[in-house]
Amino acid sequence: MKWFDSLSLLDGPLPVIVSVLGAAGGLWLLVSRSRRYARRALPIAATAAIVVTAIGYVLVEKVWRPFPDPIDIAIYVWIGVGVAALFALVP
């Protein structure tokens, strides 16, 4: 089990494998739904996620300013992806 302790969660093939499997699973879940869901619910979920993430960005970066340095935009992108996934759960 020594090899298991030396696996890195940040570098190497493991993050790529997890990302590819996650994207494939998410795509499979979206494709397996009905056509109505893809036409109505997903655009609404994406729009709502963009709005919620933009409001969060403005609140954190312009109003609250909890950190002296700005938060990287990639963090907000992943927050938006997570919010969109949560909104996509609701039919």
DSSP file (Angstrom, degrees, kcal/mol; ACC not computed):
  #  RESIDUE AA STRUCTURE BP1 BP2  ACC     N-H-->O    O-->H-N    N-H-->O    O-->H-N    TCO  KAPPA ALPHA  PHI   PSI    X-CA   Y-CA   Z-CA
    1    1 A M     >        0   0    0      0, 0.0     4,-1.1     0, 0.0     3,-0.4   0.000 360.0 360.0 360.0   7.4    0.0    0.0    0.0
    2    2 A K  H  >  +     0   0    0      1,-0.2     4,-0.9     2,-0.2     3,-0.3   0.861 360.0  57.5 -65.3 -34.3    3.0    2.3   -0.2
    3    3 A W  H  4 S+     0   0    0      1,-0.2     4,-0.3     2,-0.2    -1,-0.2   0.822 100.3  58.3 -65.5 -30.5    2.1    3.3   -3.7
    4    4 A F  H >4 S+     0   0    0     -3,-0.4     3,-0.9     1,-0.2    -1,-0.2   0.858 102.4  53.1 -68.7 -35.1   -1.3    4.5   -2.5
    5    5 A D  H 3< S+     0   0    0     -4,-1.1    -1,-0.2    -3,-0.3    -2,-0.2   0.767 105.3  55.4 -70.0 -25.1    0.3    7.0   -0.1
    6    6 A S  T 3< S+     0   0    0     -4,-0.9    -1,-0.2    -3,-0.2     2,-0.2   0.480  79.3 114.4 -90.1  -1.3    2.4    8.5   -2.8
    7    7 A L    <   -     0   0    0     -3,-0.9     2,-0.4    -4,-0.3     5,-0.1  -0.489  58.4-143.9 -69.3 136.4   -0.6    9.4   -5.1
    8    8 A S        -     0   0    0      3,-0.3     6,-0.3    -2,-0.2    -2,-0.1  -0.856  12.6-160.0-103.5 136.5   -1.1   13.1   -5.5
    9    9 A L  S    S+     0   0    0     -2,-0.4    -1,-0.1     1,-0.1     3,-0.1   0.594  93.5  43.0 -85.5 -11.6   -4.5   14.6   -5.8
   10   10 A L  S    S+     0   0    0      1,-0.1     2,-0.3     4,-0.0    -1,-0.1   0.713 115.2  37.1-106.7 -26.6   -3.2   17.8   -7.4
   11   11 A D  S    S+     0   0    0      4,-0.0     3,-0.4     5,-0.0    -3,-0.3  -0.815  92.4  28.0-125.1 163.8   -0.6   16.5  -10.0
   12   12 A G  S  > S-     0   0    0     -2,-0.3     4,-0.6     1,-0.2    -5,-0.0  -0.411 105.7 -39.6  87.9-161.9   -0.3   13.6  -12.3
   13   13 A P  H  > S+     0   0    0      0, 0.0     4,-2.5     0, 0.0     5,-0.2   0.712 115.7  78.3 -79.6 -20.3   -3.0   11.5  -14.0
   14   14 A L  H  > S+     0   0    0     -3,-0.4     4,-2.5    -6,-0.3     5,-0.2   0.910  93.8  46.5 -61.1 -46.8   -5.5   11.3  -11.2
   15   15 A P  H  > S+     0   0    0      0, 0.0     4,-2.3     0, 0.0    -1,-0.2   0.881 114.0  50.0 -63.3 -34.6   -7.0   14.8  -11.5
   16   16 A V  H  X S+     0   0    0     -4,-0.6     4,-2.5     2,-0.2    -2,-0.2   0.924 111.6  47.7 -67.3 -43.9   -7.3   14.3  -15.3
   17   17 A I  H  X S+     0   0    0     -4,-2.5     4,-2.5     1,-0.2     5,-0.2   0.922 113.3  47.6 -63.3 -44.6   -9.0   10.9  -14.8
   18   18 A V  H  X S+     0   0    0     -4,-2.5     4,-2.3    -5,-0.2    -1,-0.2   0.900 113.0  49.1 -64.6 -40.4  -11.4   12.3  -12.2
   19   19 A S  H  X S+     0   0    0     -4,-2.3     4,-2.5    -5,-0.2    -2,-0.2   0.913 112.4  47.2 -65.7 -42.8  -12.3   15.3  -14.4
   20   20 A V  H  X S+     0   0    0     -4,-2.5     4,-2.5     2,-0.2    -2,-0.2   0.919 114.0  47.2 -65.7 -43.9  -12.9   13.2  -17.5
   21   21 A L  H  X S+     0   0    0     -4,-2.5     4,-2.4    -5,-0.2    -1,-0.2   0.892 112.8  49.8 -65.0 -38.8  -15.1   10.7  -15.6
   22   22 A G  H  X S+     0   0    0     -4,-2.3     4,-2.4    -5,-0.2    -2,-0.2   0.912 112.3  46.7 -65.3 -43.0  -17.0   13.6  -14.0
   23   23 A A  H  X S+     0   0    0     -4,-2.5     4,-2.5     2,-0.2    -2,-0.2   0.905 113.3  49.0 -66.1 -41.2  -17.6   15.3  -17.3
   24   24 A A  H  X S+     0   0    0     -4,-2.5     4,-2.3     2,-0.2    -2,-0.2   0.907 112.6  48.1 -65.0 -41.0  -18.7   12.0  -18.9
   25   25 A G  H  X S+     0   0    0     -4,-2.4     4,-2.2     2,-0.2    -2,-0.2   0.909 112.4  48.3 -65.6 -42.4  -21.1   11.3  -16.1
   26   26 A G  H  X S+     0   0    0     -4,-2.4     4,-2.0     2,-0.2    -2,-0.2   0.906 112.4  48.8 -64.0 -41.7  -22.6   14.8  -16.2
   27   27 A L  H  X S+     0   0    0     -4,-2.5     4,-2.5     2,-0.2     5,-0.2   0.906 110.4  51.3 -64.0 -41.5  -23.0   14.6  -19.9
   28   28 A W  H  X S+     0   0    0     -4,-2.3     4,-1.9     1,-0.2    -2,-0.2   0.907 109.8  49.8 -62.5 -41.5  -24.7   11.1  -19.6
   29   29 A L  H  < S+     0   0    0     -4,-2.2     4,-0.4     1,-0.2    -1,-0.2   0.877 113.1  46.3 -65.5 -36.8  -27.1   12.5  -17.0
   30   30 A L  H >< S+     0   0    0     -4,-2.0     3,-0.7     1,-0.2    -2,-0.2   0.886 114.0  47.0 -72.4 -38.5  -28.0   15.4  -19.2
   31   31 A V  H 3< S+     0   0    0     -4,-2.5    -2,-0.2     1,-0.2    -1,-0.2   0.817 104.4  61.2 -73.3 -30.4  -28.5   13.4  -22.3
   32   32 A S  T 3< S+     0   0    0     -4,-1.9    -1,-0.2    -5,-0.2    -2,-0.2   0.596  89.7  89.5 -76.1  -8.7  -30.6   10.7  -20.6
   33   33 A R  S <  S-     0   0    0     -3,-0.7    -3,-0.0    -4,-0.4     5,-0.0  -0.255  90.2 -80.9 -80.2 174.5  -33.3   13.2  -19.7
   34   34 A S     >  -     0   0    0      1,-0.1     4,-1.5    -2,-0.0    -1,-0.2  -0.225  35.0-112.8 -73.8 165.0  -36.3   14.1  -21.9
   35   35 A R  H  > S+     0   0    0      1,-0.2     4,-1.7     2,-0.2     5,-0.2   0.867 116.8  56.5 -66.0 -37.5  -36.1   16.5  -24.8
   36   36 A R  H  >>S+     0   0    0      1,-0.2     4,-2.4     2,-0.2     5,-0.6   0.890 104.4  53.5 -61.5 -40.0  -38.4   19.0  -22.9
   37   37 A Y  I  >>S+     0   0    0      1,-0.2     5,-1.8     2,-0.2     4,-0.6   0.910 109.1  48.3 -61.2 -42.9  -35.9   19.1  -20.1
   38   38 A A  I  <5S+     0   0    0     -4,-1.5    -1,-0.2     1,-0.2    -2,-0.2   0.821 115.8  44.0 -69.2 -30.3  -33.1   19.9  -22.4
   39   39 A R  I  <5S+     0   0    0     -4,-1.7    -2,-0.2    -5,-0.1    -1,-0.2   0.819 130.6  15.6 -85.2 -31.7  -35.0   22.7  -24.1
   40   40 A R  I  X5S+     0   0    0     -4,-2.4     4,-1.5    -5,-0.2    -3,-0.2   0.844 124.3  43.0-109.4 -52.9  -36.5   24.4  -21.1
   41   41 A A  I  X<S+     0   0    0     -5,-0.6     4,-2.7    -4,-0.6     5,-0.2   0.896 109.9  53.0 -71.9 -41.0  -34.9   23.5  -17.8
   42   42 A L  H  ><S+     0   0    0     -5,-1.8     4,-2.7     2,-0.2     5,-0.2   0.920 109.7  46.7 -66.6 -44.2  -31.2   23.6  -18.8
   43   43 A P  H  > S+     0   0    0      0, 0.0     4,-2.5     0, 0.0    -1,-0.2   0.902 114.5  48.9 -62.8 -36.8  -31.3   27.1  -20.3
   44   44 A I  H  X S+     0   0    0     -4,-1.5     4,-2.6     2,-0.2    -2,-0.2   0.923 112.6  47.9 -65.3 -42.9  -33.2   28.3  -17.2
   45   45 A A  H  X S+     0   0    0     -4,-2.7     4,-2.2     2,-0.2    -1,-0.2   0.906 113.0  48.2 -64.2 -41.6  -30.7   26.6  -14.9
   46   46 A A  H  X S+     0   0    0     -4,-2.7     4,-2.2     2,-0.2    -2,-0.2   0.919 113.2  47.2 -65.7 -43.6  -27.7   28.0  -16.8
   47   47 A T  H  X S+     0   0    0     -4,-2.5     4,-2.3    -5,-0.2    -2,-0.2   0.927 113.2  48.1 -64.0 -44.8  -29.2   31.6  -16.8
   48   48 A A  H  X S+     0   0    0     -4,-2.6     4,-2.7     1,-0.2    -1,-0.2   0.887 111.0  51.6 -63.2 -38.5  -30.0   31.4  -13.1
   49   49 A A  H  X S+     0   0    0     -4,-2.2     4,-2.5     2,-0.2    -1,-0.2   0.897 109.6  49.5 -66.2 -39.6  -26.5   30.0  -12.3
   50   50 A I  H  X S+     0   0    0     -4,-2.2     4,-2.4     2,-0.2    -2,-0.2   0.920 113.1  46.9 -63.9 -43.3  -24.9   32.9  -14.3
   51   51 A V  H  X S+     0   0    0     -4,-2.3     4,-2.4     2,-0.2    -2,-0.2   0.937 114.1  46.3 -64.8 -46.8  -27.0   35.5  -12.4
   52   52 A V  H  X S+     0   0    0     -4,-2.7     4,-2.3     1,-0.2    -2,-0.2   0.903 114.5  47.8 -63.8 -41.3  -26.3   33.9   -9.0
   53   53 A T  H  X S+     0   0    0     -4,-2.5     4,-2.5    -5,-0.2    -1,-0.2   0.896 111.4  50.3 -67.6 -39.7  -22.6   33.7   -9.7
   54   54 A A  H  X S+     0   0    0     -4,-2.4     4,-2.4     2,-0.2    -2,-0.2   0.906 110.9  48.9 -64.8 -41.1  -22.4   37.3  -10.9
   55   55 A I  H  X S+     0   0    0     -4,-2.4     4,-2.6     2,-0.2    -2,-0.2   0.915 111.6  49.9 -63.6 -42.1  -24.2   38.5   -7.8
   56   56 A G  H  X S+     0   0    0     -4,-2.3     4,-2.5     2,-0.2     5,-0.3   0.897 109.7  51.6 -62.1 -40.2  -21.8   36.5   -5.7
   57   57 A Y  H  X S+     0   0    0     -4,-2.5     4,-3.1     2,-0.2     5,-0.5   0.942 111.7  45.6 -60.9 -48.6  -18.8   38.0   -7.6
   58   58 A V  H  X>S+     0   0    0     -4,-2.4     4,-2.0     1,-0.2     5,-1.4   0.916 114.3  48.8 -63.3 -43.2  -20.0   41.6   -7.1
   59   59 A L  I  <>S+     0   0    0     -4,-2.6     5,-3.6     3,-0.2     6,-0.4   0.916 119.3  37.3 -63.4 -42.6  -20.8   41.0   -3.4
   60   60 A V  I  <>S+     0   0    0     -4,-2.5     5,-1.8    -5,-0.2     7,-0.3   0.922 126.4  33.9 -78.0 -43.9  -17.4   39.4   -2.6
   61   61 A E  I  <5S+     0   0    0     -4,-3.1    -3,-0.2    -5,-0.3    -2,-0.2   0.822 132.0  23.4 -84.9 -31.5  -15.2   41.5   -4.8
   62   62 A K  I  <5S+     0   0    0     -4,-2.0    -3,-0.2    -5,-0.5    -2,-0.1   0.798 131.3  24.7-106.4 -35.1  -16.8   44.9   -4.7
   63   63 A V  I   <S+     0   0    0     -5,-1.4    -3,-0.2    -4,-0.3    -4,-0.2   0.915 128.4  26.2 -98.5 -59.4  -18.9   45.1   -1.5
   64   64 A W  I   <S-     0   0    0     -5,-3.6    -4,-0.2    -6,-0.2    -3,-0.1   0.932  70.0-173.4 -78.6 -48.1  -17.6   42.7    1.2
   65   65 A R      < +     0   0    0     -5,-1.8    -4,-0.1    -6,-0.4    -5,-0.1   0.943  10.6 170.7  51.1  61.6  -13.9   42.3    0.2
   66   66 A P        +     0   0    0      0, 0.0    -1,-0.1     0, 0.0    -5,-0.1   0.724  64.6  48.2 -73.1 -18.6  -13.0   39.6    2.7
   67   67 A F  S    S-     0   0    0     -7,-0.3     4,-0.1     2,-0.1     0, 0.0  -0.924  77.0-136.1-121.4 146.0   -9.5   39.1    1.1
   68   68 A P  S    S+     0   0    0      0, 0.0    -1,-0.1     0, 0.0    -3,-0.0   0.858  92.3  56.4 -68.9 -33.3   -7.0   41.7    0.2
   69   69 A D  S    S-     0   0    0      1,-0.1    -2,-0.1    -3,-0.0     2,-0.1  -0.716  97.9-103.1 -96.8 149.3   -6.3   40.1   -3.2
   70   70 A P        -     0   0    0      0, 0.0     2,-0.3     0, 0.0    -1,-0.1  -0.395  38.0-110.0 -68.3 148.3   -9.0   39.4   -5.8
   71   71 A I        -     0   0    0      1,-0.1     5,-0.1    -4,-0.1   -10,-0.0  -0.578  41.4 -98.2 -77.4 139.7  -10.2   35.8   -6.0
   72   72 A D    >>  -     0   0    0     -2,-0.3     3,-1.1     1,-0.1     4,-0.9  -0.266  24.7-126.8 -59.8 142.2   -9.1   34.1   -9.3
   73   73 A I  H 3> S+     0   0    0      1,-0.3     4,-1.9     2,-0.2    -1,-0.1   0.776 106.5  67.8 -64.5 -26.7  -11.8   34.0  -11.9
   74   74 A A  H 3> S+     0   0    0      1,-0.2     4,-2.2     2,-0.2    -1,-0.3   0.836  95.1  57.2 -62.6 -31.4  -11.5   30.2  -12.2
   75   75 A I  H <> S+     0   0    0     -3,-1.1     4,-2.1     1,-0.2    -1,-0.2   0.917 107.1  47.3 -64.0 -42.9  -12.9   29.9   -8.7
   76   76 A Y  H  X S+     0   0    0     -4,-0.9     4,-2.4     2,-0.2    -2,-0.2   0.845 108.5  55.6 -68.6 -32.7  -16.0   31.8   -9.8
   77   77 A V  H  X S+     0   0    0     -4,-1.9     4,-2.1     2,-0.2    -2,-0.2   0.937 110.0  45.2 -63.2 -45.3  -16.3   29.6  -12.9
   78   78 A W  H  X S+     0   0    0     -4,-2.2     4,-2.3     2,-0.2    -2,-0.2   0.850 110.6  53.7 -69.0 -33.0  -16.3   26.5  -10.8
   79   79 A I  H  X S+     0   0    0     -4,-2.1     4,-2.5     2,-0.2    -1,-0.2   0.922 109.2  49.9 -62.7 -42.5  -18.8   28.0   -8.4
   80   80 A G  H  X S+     0   0    0     -4,-2.4     4,-2.5     2,-0.2    -2,-0.2   0.885 109.1  51.1 -62.6 -39.8  -21.0   28.7  -11.5
   81   81 A V  H  X S+     0   0    0     -4,-2.1     4,-2.1     2,-0.2    -1,-0.2   0.920 111.9  47.4 -63.7 -43.1  -20.7   25.1  -12.6
   82   82 A G  H  X S+     0   0    0     -4,-2.3     4,-2.1     2,-0.2    -2,-0.2   0.902 112.5  48.2 -65.1 -41.0  -21.7   23.9   -9.2
   83   83 A V  H  X S+     0   0    0     -4,-2.5     4,-2.5     2,-0.2    -2,-0.2   0.903 110.9  51.5 -66.3 -40.3  -24.7   26.2   -9.0
   84   84 A A  H  X S+     0   0    0     -4,-2.5     4,-2.2     1,-0.2    -2,-0.2   0.893 108.7  51.7 -62.6 -38.7  -25.8   25.2  -12.4
   85   85 A A  H  X S+     0   0    0     -4,-2.1     4,-0.8     2,-0.2    -1,-0.2   0.904 110.2  48.5 -64.7 -40.2  -25.6   21.6  -11.4
   86   86 A L  H >X S+     0   0    0     -4,-2.1     3,-0.6     1,-0.2     4,-0.5   0.915 113.0  46.9 -65.8 -41.5  -27.7   22.3   -8.3
   87   87 A F  H >< S+     0   0    0     -4,-2.5     3,-0.8     1,-0.2    -1,-0.2   0.833 106.5  59.2 -68.1 -31.0  -30.3   24.1  -10.4
   88   88 A A  H 3< S+     0   0    0     -4,-2.2    -1,-0.2     1,-0.2    -2,-0.2   0.705  92.8  68.3 -71.4 -18.2  -30.3   21.3  -13.0
   89   89 A L  H << S+     0   0    0     -4,-0.8    -1,-0.2    -3,-0.6    -2,-0.2   0.824  84.6  80.0 -67.4 -30.0  -31.4   18.9  -10.3
   90   90 A V    <<        0   0    0     -3,-0.8   -45,-0.1    -4,-0.5    -1,-0.0  -0.676 360.0 360.0 -81.5 120.9  -34.8   20.6  -10.1
   91   91 A P              0   0    0      0, 0.0    -1,-0.1     0, 0.0   -50,-0.1   0.512 360.0 360.0 -72.7 360.0  -37.0   19.4  -13.0
